[in-house]
Amino acid sequence: FATLRDTEPLLGHADGEAVVLVRRGAEAFAIGATCTHYSGPLAEGLVVGDTIRCPWHHACFDLRTGAAIGGPALNDLPCFELVRENDLLRVVGKKKNPTASPPAHSPSSVVVIGGGPAGAAAVEALRRLGFVGPVMFVGDEAPGPVDRPNLSKDFLAGTAPEEWIPLRNAAFYAEKQVDFVIGDAAKSIDRKARNVTLESGRVLEYGALLLATGASPARLAIPGADLPHVLTLRTLADSRAIAARAEKGKRAVVIGASFIGLEVAASLRQRGVEVDVVGPEEIPLARVLGKEAGTFVRKLHEAHGVRFHLEEKPRAIDLGGVDLESGKRLACDFVVIGVGVKPRVELAHAAGLVVENGIVVDARLRTSDDAIYAAGDVARYPDAFSGEKVRVEHFAFAERQGQHAAASILGKTSPFVDAPFFWSQHYDVSFCYVGHAVNWDRIDVDGSLEARDATLVFRKGEKILAVVTVGRDLTSLRAEAAIEQNDLVALSALLTAQS
């Protein structure tokens, strides 16, 4: 015990399983060593309070129970009993899953609208936190919640099988006693009667309602944008359609040098498709990552054969190609549009909720109606770190908001303080982004992007807004923890130490 360094994970094995030992003061914990999201090595992660965080995509687990309490992981870790014999620790077997205490508040029923990550995480959190009442989970399209980041990455590239993509299936929800409604979308909300009417006419009563309706891909208002070979990417069906086109056609135009557009470009290049990317900006992703990182991304894609047509806009699309406003024509077999998304606020607006660039919520993720909550891409919430109301379109963050909304529904009064986080994969380079920077004065770069070892710090004045890392997982995790705790001193010290 004495040789364990406080909060420093130690990797070992017990009964053929990889286990991490963690000491916190006078206590010690033993927990599964492999993240249940993408099998990240938790021994290389970070201990924050009573949690351990995965270095790859920041999934968060409870050290005491193994519970997956922070997305993108949904499955719990095994947790092990420890016996201390003088100064030795011995693993003696797995702990049984603890029984949840009755929640502080238990509504008559909960309806969750939206079959994406926020809704899926909320449904599971409700059951984990001890809610035993009726839960109705309403999604738009089959198969239900999916691993959306993979739709533009490994699955689209052809390196991940489709069975990896669904987060859960109907059997899972049946086991959790959740009424999983798929293919029968919500049509209207009656706030006075507290019910939701579906397209089929079915009426669902609610004591609490969570809107996790997400966002829809933006379309282009140009001739030919509605042709069948012009595609967007949001759902599993969308990704399947792009992959099918890539099997037959070997030339694609991607309209939009966004994260989704460039991830699609990278995946199509892995399939051997020739790719032209069209975007109005001078440097791709400069609006989010800054000019230096944006230039690096462009060179990275060009090294893999992508052709860029920047400071250009499409004028029209036909079956043989895309005409640009400059007069240039790009021949292609299919087109993928990645020009952003729009929050799906129609239900909320029709119900009379406050809507302003998303559904406006408070620090507990409650809307202007105390019985209705919102989470995920559609929610505009007060960010504790920046002090501004923001709407964030990140997969793992949507899951975390869904989990917090569930806790709020059940009486938890603490505010949502998680730091916005996303990752973006481009060939062999992964960017991890923590925080939220819309406008900044400067970006300080430590290390080398070309060497895949760098930290980018976004500042406005002396205030740090966001941190982007390449090849520095622990720095990203520590920055996330400091932002969550609103610890400007720790955040500044962390980043100063690298310089």
Salt bridges, closest charged atoms under 4 A:
GLU8 OE1 - ARG5 NH1 3.84
GLU17 OE2 - LYS94 NZ 2.67
GLU27 OE1 - ARG64 NH2 2.89
ASP50 OD1 - ARG24 NH1 2.42
ASP50 OD2 - ARG64 NE 3.16
ASP76 OD1 - ARG128 NH2 2.86
GLU85 OE2 - ARG90 NH2 2.67
GLU124 OE2 - ARG168 NE 2.64
ASP140 OD2 - ARG344 NH2 2.48
GLU162 OE2 - ARG240 NH2 2.43
ASP179 OD2 - ARG202 NH2 2.46
GLU247 OE2 - ARG271 NH1 2.98
GLU263 OE1 - LYS153 NZ 3.16
GLU274 OE1 - ARG307 NH2 3.25
ASP276 OD1 - ARG307 NE 2.98
ASP276 OD1 - HIS309 NE2 2.67
GLU302 OE2 - ARG298 NE 2.81
GLU312 OE2 - LYS328 NZ 3.83
ASP318 OD1 - ARG329 NH2 2.88
ASP323 OD2 - ARG315 NH2 3.49
ASP323 OD1 - ARG329 NH1 2.94
ASP333 OD1 - ARG251 NH2 3.74
GLU356 OE2 - ARG380 NH1 3.23
ASP362 OD2 - ARG366 NE 2.83
ASP369 OD2 - ARG191 NE 2.87
ASP377 OD2 - ARG234 NH2 2.75
GLU393 OE2 - ARG391 NH1 2.88
ASP418 OD2 - ARG400 NH1 3.34
ASP428 OD1 - ARG452 NH2 3.44
ASP444 OD1 - ARG442 NE 3.06
ASP444 OD2 - ARG459 NE 2.70
ASP446 OD2 - ARG472 NH1 2.60
ASP453 OD1 - ARG472 NE 2.72
GLU462 OE2 - ARG442 NH1 3.83
GLU480 OE1 - ARG53 NH1 3.33
GLU480 OE2 - HIS58 ND1 3.04
GLU480 OE2 - ARG400 NH1 3.94
GLU484 OE2 - ARG53 NH1 3.23
GLU484 OE2 - ARG400 NH1 3.58
